[in-house]
Every structure is written in C-alpha cells, then in structure tokens.
Amino acid sequence: MIIDAHAHLWANHYKDDKRTILKACETFGLSRVYISSLASHYPDYDEINYLNSLTLGFMKERPELISGYVYVDPTHNNKLDVLEKGLDAGMEGVKLWVAAKCDDYRIDDIAEKCIKYNVPILVHAFQKATGQLDNESTAENVRHLALRYPELKIIMAHMGGNVYFGIRCISDLDNVYTDFSGTMIGTGDIDYAFEAIGEDRLLFGTDMPSGGRQCIAQVEEARLTKDQKDKIYYKNALRVFGGRR
C-alpha cells in the first residue's frame, strides 16, 4: 500500500493533471492520493470556491482513490465557512499555501477548527536562496505555529525545502510531520530526516502532477527496513488522517 499525502490539480490544466494522477495510481500502485487544487498565489473568493469544487469533483469521480484538502486563504473573512463546508463534504485536511505565513495570527481560528475536527494542516514551507515570496512560510514559521498549538497535526511540505534547516526546526515537535514531495529531494535527504526524527513522522508525497517514480525510488534506496518503509508509505498517513476516515 502507498498513500500519497501531497498532490495537486492546477486550474489551468486540471484535466491533464487528473489523468496523470490516475495513471500514477495504476503504474505505481498508489492506494490513495490526497490532493488540493491551486492557481494564483493570492486567490479571490470565487477562485477559492472554484478550486475546492475541482477537488470535490475529483473525489466524487474516484472516491476509492482520491481524498482532498480544503484550500483556504487565511486573509479571507469567510475562511471558516469555506473550511467547514469542505470538511463537511468529506475533505480530510486543510491546505495553506502562500497567501499568509502559517504563523500569522489569521491562521489561529483555522488551527482551532482543525483541532476540533481532528484534521491536519498541510503547510507549504520552503526556504529559498532567491525568489522567496513575501508570505511564503519556512520551517521557522511552522515551528511557531506548532508551539502555539501542540494539539494541531501539521504536515510540513517538502521537508521545508531545505532538509538540513527544515528538519532541525521541527525535530522536537511531535505534532509536526513532513513529506518529501518535490523533485529537489534526494535519497540522502530522507536518510538525514530519518536519523533526525525517525520514521514515524515521515510521509510519502509526490507533489503530482510533478513527481512520482523518483519519490518511490528515494524510499527504496534509503537505508530503511521494510517496516520503516511501510510506515512512510502508508502507516503514518493512516494515523495522521485517521480522525476523518
């Protein structure tokens, strides 16, 4: 069994993305894929509704394979309505992207609602040498949020974009998991994360429609036992999403 905790539909080519994800499920034996739909960095209200409708539509088309994150913009005054509507429709987590840093005070009511529903927040977190967006979270922001809400389940995406910085920031925080989605992650990064935090907080993710085959290769080539690989492939995800399934 393999559960992909991090994949996407992009609004400008969502039909192709769906085909890519379904082909990957068939080719690599993915049992379930958790998706969010994205478009612009700073979406308006209508865009948020449209993107979540794409996610829900794919969930309804392939309920045996596809689960979803509610995409919310913390700067919107209807964010809790959007969140509750999505979760009540069967979504199993919340996606935060780059409209606000994840430790912004406007995240607090979202975090509290996720604790109430027992669902995780998937936080895009990336440390860049150049091109960092104004409101793009790093692992430090994830740490601040996790300390503020120790009951909140957080998935720090992409190992924070820099495994050596990102994992150090969250190593002592049991409520923070991390995925290694994205093509920048190498096998050595998984080995480093395993040594730093163990296998119980590592999640398999691809960042599809990018990624896929190399993410499986990274796990297979890492210095891990079969049981440790199984935790990363699916057992940890079952625990993270267990509040809604």
Helices and strands as residue ranges (DSSP letters): E 3-10, G 11-13, H 14-28, E 32-38, H 45-61, E 66-71, H 79-88, E 93-96, G 105-107, H 108-117, E 121-123, H 139-148, E 154-156, G 157-161, H 163-170, E 176-179, H 187-197, E 202-203, H 213-221, H 226-230, I 231-235, H 236-240
